[in-house]
């Protein structure tokens, strides 16, 4: 369901699956998420999310949310979704749902059969296509959890995320700070200031993972 909202509102959604339990013929799934995008589109997303009839609980704090929703314990979809909540599956980073609806999952497991079941479930649930980029045996170097990152102010976050999306950190750069300032409707010096502050907070964490 989240990929449809991401595409509809042009937002990025980052999700982490936490737990599941069965009660009254239903399978309840708990998870958390974080969204990026325009303020109006984010508000529309949360408004639509609240209307979902399968949503049992929702807590929102700015761009972060915790949710619990359910599927029928007898239905096929409940079993397919449940594969992602297998406690033997390790999420190496949050699931990324891009603004075009494409999802990116990076998972690991000690047990090969769990990965096989996960891939099979993903292929059955995919409405368009499902592509396996890598399947290899190696030692895990680290796990990315979004709560470990430092907090940015709203303005720092806006400038930094725009820089990432528009290719400021690519080579060659696809956008200048001046153009970003125009898009955000702020002065060049203000844009430079917030980007520098965001980078100063984030770079030490990025360096630890190198």
C-alpha positions in Angstrom: 0.0 0.0 0.0 2.8 2.4 0.8 4.2 2.3 -2.8 0.9 3.6 -4.1 1.0 6.6 -1.7 4.6 7.3 -2.5 3.8 7.6 -6.2 0.5 9.4 -5.6 2.1 12.2 -3.5 5.6 12.2 -4.9 7.3 11.4 -1.5 10.0 9.1 -0.3 9.1 6.6 2.4 11.5 4.7 4.6 10.1 1.7 6.5 11.2 -0.7 9.2 9.2 -3.9 10.1 9.2 -4.5 13.8 6.9 -7.3 14.9 3.7 -9.3 14.3 1.1 -11.1 16.4 -2.2 -13.0 15.8 -5.4 -12.0 17.5 -9.0 -12.7 16.7 -8.4 -14.2 13.3 -6.2 -11.3 12.2 -2.4 -10.9 11.8 -1.3 -7.5 13.2 1.9 -6.0 11.9 3.8 -3.2 13.7 6.4 -1.0 12.0 7.8 2.5 11.8 8.5 4.9 9.0 10.0 8.2 8.0 9.0 10.4 5.0 10.6 13.0 2.8 8.9 15.4 0.4 7.0 18.7 0.2 5.1 19.7 3.3 1.7 19.7 1.5 2.3 16.2 0.0 3.4 14.8 3.4 0.2 16.1 5.0 -1.9 14.5 2.2 -0.1 11.2 2.8 -0.8 11.2 6.5 -4.4 12.2 5.8 -4.8 9.2 3.5 -3.0 6.9 5.8 -5.4 7.6 8.6 -8.3 6.6 6.3 -6.9 3.1 5.7 -9.5 0.7 7.1 -6.8 -1.9 7.9 -4.9 0.6 10.1 -5.3 -0.2 13.7 -3.0 2.3 15.3 -1.0 5.3 14.2 1.3 7.8 15.9 2.8 10.7 14.1 5.6 13.0 15.2 6.6 15.4 12.4 7.9 13.2 9.6 8.2 10.0 11.7 5.4 7.6 12.3 4.7 4.3 14.1 1.9 2.1 12.8 0.0 -1.1 13.3 -2.2 -2.6 10.7 -3.8 -6.0 10.1 -4.5 -8.7 7.5 -6.8 -11.7 7.7 -5.0 -14.6 9.2 -6.7 -16.8 6.6 -5.9 -14.7 3.6 -2.9 -15.2 1.3 -1.7 -11.6 1.7 -1.3 -12.0 5.4 1.0 -14.9 4.9 3.0 -13.1 2.3 3.4 -10.0 4.4 4.3 -12.1 7.4 7.5 -13.4 5.6 9.0 -9.9 5.9 8.4 -10.0 9.7 10.3 -13.3 10.1 12.5 -12.6 13.2 15.4 -14.4 11.3 15.3 -11.8 8.6 17.8 -8.9 9.2 17.0 -5.6 7.6 20.4 -4.0 6.8 18.7 -0.7 6.2 15.2 0.7 6.1 13.1 -0.2 3.1 13.2 2.7 0.7 10.1 3.5 -1.4 10.8 6.0 -4.1 8.5 8.7 -5.4 7.9 6.5 -8.6 6.6 3.6 -6.4 9.8 1.5 -6.8 10.9 -0.2 -3.6 14.4 -1.1 -2.5 14.9 -3.9 0.1 18.3 -4.9 1.5 18.0 -7.9 3.9 20.2 -10.7 5.2 19.7 -14.0 7.1 21.8 -16.7 8.6 19.4 -19.2 7.0 19.3 -19.4 3.2 15.8 -20.9 3.2 14.5 -17.7 4.8 16.0 -15.6 2.0 14.4 -17.9 -0.6 11.0 -17.6 1.1 11.4 -13.8 1.3 12.3 -13.5 -2.4 9.4 -15.8 -3.4 7.0 -13.7 -1.3 8.3 -10.4 -2.8 7.7 -11.8 -6.3 4.1 -12.8 -5.6 3.3 -9.4 -4.0 5.0 -7.2 -6.7 2.3 -5.6 -8.8 4.7 -4.6 -11.6 8.1 -6.3 -11.5 10.6 -7.6 -8.9 14.4 -7.6 -9.6 17.1 -9.3 -7.6 20.2 -7.2 -7.7 22.5 -9.2 -5.4 22.4 -12.5 -3.6 25.7 -13.4 -2.0 27.3 -14.9 1.0 29.4 -12.4 3.0 29.8 -11.0 6.5 27.6 -8.1 7.5 29.7 -4.9 8.1 27.0 -2.8 9.6 23.3 -2.1 9.9 21.7 1.2 9.2 19.0 2.4 11.6 17.5 5.9 10.9 17.2 6.7 14.7 21.0 6.6 15.0 21.4 9.6 12.7 21.6 13.1 14.3 18.6 15.4 14.2 18.5 18.2 11.6 16.4 21.3 11.8 13.6 21.5 9.2 15.5 24.0 7.1 18.7 21.9 7.3 16.8 18.8 6.3 15.0 20.6 3.4 18.3 21.9 1.9 20.2 18.6 2.4 17.5 16.4 1.0 17.1 18.7 -2.0 20.8 18.5 -2.6 20.7 14.7 -2.5 17.7 14.4 -4.8 18.9 16.9 -7.4 22.4 15.5 -7.7 24.5 18.1 -5.9 26.8 15.3 -4.6 27.2 13.6 -8.0 30.0 14.1 -10.4 29.7 16.3 -12.2 27.2 18.2 -10.0 23.7 18.4 -11.5 22.7 21.5 -9.5 24.3 24.5 -7.8 23.6 25.9 -4.4 22.3 29.0 -6.2 19.7 26.9 -8.0 18.7 25.1 -4.8 18.3 28.5 -3.1 15.9 29.5 -5.9 13.9 26.3 -5.6 13.6 26.8 -1.8 13.0 30.5 -2.2 15.7 31.5 0.2 18.9 33.5 -0.2 22.2 32.0 -1.4 23.9 32.6 1.9 21.0 31.0 3.9 21.1 28.0 1.7 24.9 27.7 2.1 24.6 28.0 5.9 21.9 25.3 6.3 23.7 22.9 4.0 27.0 23.4 5.8 25.3 22.8 9.2 23.6 19.7 7.9 26.8 18.3 6.5 28.7 19.0 9.7 26.2 16.9 11.6 26.0 14.0 9.2 29.5 13.6 7.9 31.0 12.2 11.2 28.3 9.4 11.1 29.1 8.7 7.4 32.8 8.5 8.2 32.2 5.8 10.8 30.7 3.6 8.2 33.6 3.8 5.8 
